Amino acid sequence: MAGHEGRNRDQPSGTLNDATAAGPEGSRFFPLDGAASQALEIGPELEKQRRAAADRSLSLDERLEAFEDIMESEVGDTALSRARNLEREMGLRQVYLKFEGGNPTGTQKDRIAFAQAMDALRRGFEAITVATCGNYGAAIGLAASMAGLDCLVYIPETFHTKRVQEMESSGARIVRVPGDYEAAVQASRDRAERDEMYDANPGGANTGIQLRAYGEIAYEIYDELRDAPAAVAVPVSNGTTLAGIYRGFLSLYRRGKTSRMPRMVGGSSFGKNPVIRAFMKNRPCCEDLEPARIRETPVNEPLINWHSIDGDQALESIRRTSGWAANASDKAMIAYARMLREREGFSVLPASTAGLIVLVEQHRRDPLPGDRYVAILTGRRG
C-alpha cells in the first residue's frame, strides 16, 4: 500500500537524505515488526515462578505472588540513555531516549499487558481477550501464558504481521474478523461480555489500570533525572501511552516530587490520527476521521486510527502542559530509525520515532531552551 510521504521538512538534517530510507544494498528499510525484544521469553531463572503462576491447582495467593515476581523482574525499569550523538546531529542538548525495547516483547505494551493479566488473575478470570494489529497482541499473549490464562486475540482479517507467530507460540488463539481495528475491538468486547472474559481493550472498564501502568514510565524518568524534564515526546495512536505518562508526572508534581510538569509532545502519522488533527485544528475534542481515507503502510500502521479511543485524554494532557502535537511522514520515521541505529545503536520501530521527530522539528522552527528532553522509543538495542 502506498504511504503518505508528507513534506520535505520532515526529513532530518545533516547527511540524511533519501538514501537513508534504504537498508543494505539499497533495499527499503521497512522493519514492519521491528519492535522485537532481545528474547521473547522470560528469564530461565524465573521458571519456578512461571510454573507456579500458571498452575491452576495452586492457591490464588501463590499464583499472584509468583506472577508478581515475574512482572517486577521482567517488565519496566527500562533504560534512559542520553543521546549525545543525536544531540550533535540536531543541535539540541540533553536529549534522553527512554527505550521501551527492554520489555519482554519489545514495547511499552508489556506494561499494560502484565498489569491486566495480574488484575484478571486476581479477579478470578480464566480467560482474557484483546484486539490488536500486532504489538499489543504479542504482549497480551505472553502475559496471559505466564498467568495461566486462556487468551483470545482478535485481528482484522486484512492485516498480516509476523507477531501472530509469537501470539500463537504463547498459546493465544487468533480470531480474524472483517473490517478494521475498531471492528476487531468491538468483536473482542462483545466476546468478553458474552463469555465473561477479561476485556483488555483500550477505552473499556480497565482503562484506569492501563493509565497507571504507563504512569510508571514517568516514575522511572523521575528516578533517573530527579525532576521532570522540559518535555516528553511520545508516539500517539489511541493516546493511552501519552495520557498515562502525563498522569504519572501529574502525581509526582502534586506530591512535590518534581518542580514542574513536562510539556507533553505527541507525534503520529501524517493526517491519520484524530489526536494530532484536533490539536492542529484547535478543536475542543477529537473527532473521528473518515475510515475510507485512512491508508495503512508498513511504517505507519502502529500509529493510524480513524478513532483514537483515549484520544481526548491525550489531547487534554498536551494542552494542559502547553505541549504540542504534529505529524510525521513515513519517510521521516524511516530516516530517524536509521539514524538512531547508526548514531546511538538502537534498533527501533520506525513509528516510535514520531514523537522525537515532532520535538526536533519544533526546535528547528523555534529553538528550544537548553534543558532536558525525553523521547519514548520502542524496538531493540543493537
Residue pairs with C-beta under 8 A, 6 or more apart in sequence:
1 295
1 296
1 297
2 295
2 297
3 295
3 297
3 298
3 299
3 300
3 329
3 330
4 269
4 270
4 271
4 272
4 295
4 297
4 300
4 329
4 330
5 270
5 329
5 330
5 331
6 270
6 327
6 328
6 329
6 330
6 331
6 332
7 329
9 361
9 364
10 270
10 327
10 328
10 329
10 331
10 332
10 357
10 361
11 17
11 331
11 332
11 335
12 20
12 89
12 90
12 332
12 335
12 336
12 339
12 357
12 360
13 89
13 90
13 364
14 89
16 335
16 338
16 339
18 331
20 29
20 334
20 335
20 338
20 339
21 28
21 29
21 331
21 334
21 335
21 338
22 28
22 29
23 29
23 338
28 334
29 334
29 337
29 338
29 350
30 298
30 299
30 334
30 350
31 337
31 347
31 349
31 350
32 161
32 162
32 298
32 299
32 301
33 134
33 161
33 162
33 163
34 337
34 347
34 348
34 349
34 350
34 379
34 380
35 101
35 105
35 106
35 107
35 135
35 302
35 348
35 349
35 352
35 378
35 379
35 380
36 105
36 106
36 379
36 380
37 101
37 102
37 103
37 104
37 105
37 106
37 380
38 380
38 381
40 104
40 105
40 138
40 142
40 166
41 104
42 50
42 70
42 74
42 104
42 142
42 146
43 73
43 74
46 69
46 70
46 73
46 74
48 66
49 66
49 67
49 69
49 70
50 66
50 70
50 146
52 58
52 62
52 63
52 65
52 66
53 63
53 64
53 66
53 67
53 70
53 121
53 146
53 147
53 148
54 63
54 145
54 146
54 147
54 148
55 63
55 148
56 63
56 126
56 148
60 121
60 122
60 124
63 121
63 147
63 148
64 118
64 121
64 122
67 117
67 118
67 121
67 146
67 147
68 118
70 114
70 146
71 114
71 115
71 118
74 103
74 104
75 103
75 104
75 110
75 111
75 114
76 103
76 110
76 111
76 216
76 217
76 220
77 102
77 220
78 98
78 99
78 100
78 101
78 102
78 103
78 220
79 97
79 98
79 99
79 102
79 381
80 96
80 97
80 98
80 99
80 220
80 221
80 224
80 225
80 374
81 96
81 97
81 99
81 344
82 94
82 95
82 96
82 97
83 95
83 96
83 97
83 340
83 343
83 344
85 343
85 344
86 95
86 97
86 339
86 340
86 343
86 344
87 93
87 94
87 95
89 339
89 343
90 360
90 363
91 363
92 359
92 360
92 363
92 368
92 373
93 370
94 370
94 371
94 372
94 373
95 373
95 374
95 375
96 221
96 224
96 225
96 229
96 372
96 373
96 374
96 375
97 340
97 344
97 346
97 374
97 375
97 377
98 217
98 220
98 221
98 374
98 375
98 376
98 377
99 346
99 348
99 377
99 378
99 379
99 381
100 106
100 107
100 108
100 217
100 352
100 376
100 377
100 378
101 107
101 346
101 347
101 348
101 377
101 378
101 379
101 380
101 381
102 381
103 109
103 110
103 111
103 139
104 110
104 139
104 142
105 113
105 135
105 138
105 139
105 142
105 166
106 135
106 349
106 378
106 379
106 380
107 135
107 139
107 349
107 352
107 378
108 214
108 217
108 241
108 376
108 378
109 135
109 136
109 138
109 139
109 140
110 139
110 142
110 143
111 213
111 214
111 216
111 217
112 136
112 139
112 200
112 209
112 210
112 213
112 214
112 240
113 136
113 139
113 140
113 142
113 143
113 200
114 139
114 143
114 146
114 213
115 209
115 210
115 212
115 213
116 128
116 140
116 143
116 198
116 200
116 206
116 209
116 210
117 128
117 140
117 143
117 144
117 146
117 147
117 149
118 147
119 198
119 206
119 209
120 128
120 147
120 149
120 198
120 200
121 147
121 148
121 149
123 198
125 149
125 196
125 197
125 198
126 149
126 150
127 149
127 150
127 151
127 152
127 195
127 197
127 198
128 140
128 144
128 149
128 150
128 151
128 152
128 197
128 198
128 200
129 151
129 152
129 153
129 154
129 188
129 191
129 192
129 197
129 198
129 199
129 200
129 201
130 136
130 137
130 140
130 152
130 153
130 154
130 188
130 199
130 200
130 201
131 153
131 154
131 155
131 181
131 184
131 185
131 187
131 188
131 201
132 138
132 140
132 153
132 154
132 155
132 184
133 155
133 156
133 159
133 161
133 181
133 301
133 302
134 159
134 161
134 163
134 301
134 302
135 163
135 302
135 378
137 153
137 155
137 163
137 164
137 167
137 172
138 163
138 166
138 167
138 170
140 151
140 153
140 172
140 200
141 151
141 153
141 166
141 167
141 168
141 170
141 171
141 172
142 166
142 170
144 150
144 151
144 170
144 171
144 172
145 151
145 170
145 171
145 172
149 198
150 171
150 173
151 167
151 170
151 171
151 172
151 173
152 172
152 173
152 175
152 188
152 191
152 197
153 167
153 172
153 173
153 174
153 175
154 175
154 176
154 177
154 184
154 185
154 187
154 188
154 191
155 161
155 164
155 174
155 175
155 176
155 177
155 184
156 176
156 177
156 178
156 179
156 180
156 181
156 183
156 184
157 176
157 177
157 178
157 179
159 181
159 296
159 301
164 174
167 174
168 174
175 187
177 183
177 184
177 187
180 291
180 294
180 306
181 305
182 291
182 305
182 306
182 307
185 201
185 202
185 203
185 309
188 199
188 201
189 199
189 201
189 204
191 197
192 198
192 199
192 201
193 199
198 206
199 205
199 206
200 206
201 309
202 210
202 238
202 240
202 309
202 310
203 238
203 309
203 310
207 240
207 310
210 240
210 244
211 240
211 243
211 244
211 247
211 313
212 244
212 247
213 244
214 240
214 241
214 243
214 244
214 245
214 247
214 248
215 244
215 245
215 247
215 248
215 251
216 248
217 241
217 244
217 245
217 248
217 376
218 232
218 245
218 246
218 247
218 248
218 249
218 251
218 252
219 248
219 252
221 228
221 229
221 232
221 374
222 228
222 249
222 252
222 257
222 258
225 372
227 258
227 259
227 260
228 249
228 252
228 253
228 258
228 259
228 260
228 261
228 262
229 262
229 371
229 372
229 373
229 374
230 262
230 263
230 368
230 369
230 371
230 372
230 373
231 262
231 263
231 264
231 265
231 323
231 359
231 368
231 373
231 374
232 245
232 249
232 262
232 263
232 264
232 265
232 373
232 374
232 375
232 376
233 265
233 266
233 267
233 355
233 356
233 358
233 359
233 373
233 374
233 375
233 376
234 241
234 242
234 245
234 264
234 265
234 266
234 267
234 355
234 376
235 241
235 266
235 267
235 268
235 302
235 303
235 351
235 352
235 353
235 354
235 355
235 376
236 242
236 266
236 267
236 268
236 273
236 275
236 276
236 303
236 308
236 314
236 325
236 354
236 355
237 268
237 273
237 302
237 303
237 304
237 305
237 308
238 305
238 308
238 309
238 310
238 311
239 266
239 275
239 286
239 308
239 309
239 310
239 311
239 312
239 313
239 314
239 315
240 309
240 310
240 313
240 314
241 376
242 264
242 266
242 275
242 314
242 317
242 318
243 310
243 313
243 314
243 316
243 317
245 264
245 376
246 264
246 314
246 317
246 320
246 321
247 317
249 258
249 261
249 262
250 261
252 258
253 260
253 261
261 320
261 321
262 321
262 374
263 321
263 322
263 323
263 324
264 317
264 318
264 321
264 323
265 318
265 323
265 324
265 325
265 355
265 358
265 359
265 362
266 275
266 276
266 279
266 314
266 318
266 323
266 324
266 325
266 326
266 355
266 358
267 276
267 325
267 326
267 327
267 328
267 353
267 354
267 355
267 356
267 357
267 358
267 359
268 275
268 276
268 303
268 304
268 325
268 327
268 328
268 354
269 299
269 300
269 303
269 304
269 327
269 328
269 330
269 351
269 354
270 300
270 327
270 328
270 329
270 330
271 277
271 327
272 289
272 294
272 295
272 300
272 303
272 304
272 305
273 289
273 303
273 304
273 305
273 308
273 327
274 286
274 287
274 288
274 289
274 305
274 306
274 307
274 308
274 311
275 286
275 308
275 311
275 314
275 315
275 318
275 325
276 325
276 326
276 327
277 283
277 286
277 287
277 289
278 284
278 285
278 286
278 287
278 311
278 315
279 315
279 318
279 319
279 324
279 325
280 325
280 326
280 327
285 312
285 315
286 308
286 311
286 312
286 315
288 306
288 307
289 305
289 306
289 307
290 306
291 306
294 304
294 305
294 306
296 304
297 330
299 330
299 333
299 334
299 350
299 351
300 330
300 333
300 351
301 351
302 349
302 351
302 352
303 351
303 354
305 311
308 314
317 323
318 324
318 325
324 358
324 362
325 358
326 358
326 361
326 362
327 358
328 353
328 354
328 357
328 358
330 350
332 353
332 357
333 350
333 351
333 353
333 354
333 357
334 350
336 350
336 353
336 356
336 357
337 348
337 349
337 350
337 353
337 379
340 346
340 348
340 353
340 377
341 347
341 348
341 382
345 381
345 382
346 377
346 379
346 380
346 381
346 382
347 379
347 380
347 381
347 382
348 377
348 378
348 379
348 380
349 377
349 378
349 379
352 376
352 377
352 378
352 379
353 375
353 377
355 375
355 376
356 375
356 377
359 373
359 375
362 368
